[in-house]
Amino acid sequence: MGFLAQLKSLFTSPSGESNVLMLYVKCKHCGAPLAVRVNLANDLSADYDHGGFVLTKEMMDSRCFTLMRAEIRFDAARQVVERKIDKGEFITREEYVAMSQ
């Protein structure tokens, strides 16, 4: 199995694990990429003010150790409706893979 295939398998949910969301972020200070696994069945909190669910996730990169804080809102079907991040930026999976090489 090649390196990219191994890397892809790390971030692909196994069959039957549909309650997983991968977040890919980049530190605004040093540019370090970070992948974070979110369990949609256990990590979300009910959002009584707006309905649906909310996730507040704090993440730290391994280069400059900047603490990033993401807040993601979900509807009742656990689909992302809004997301924002402090001290970082969301990136795509492809960007994460390219930056991690």
Sequence and secondary structure as in RCSB ss.txt:
>XXXX:A:sequence
MGFLAQLKSLFTSPSGESNVLMLYVKCKHCGAPLAVRVNLANDLSADYDHGGFVLTKEMMDSRCFTLMRAEIRFD
AARQVVERKIDKGEFITREEYVAMSQ
>XXXX:A:secstr
  HHHHHHHHSS  TT  SEEEEEEEETTT  EEEEEEETTTS EE TTTSSEEEEEEEE SSS  EEEEEEEE 
TTS EEEEEEESEEE  HHHHHHHH 
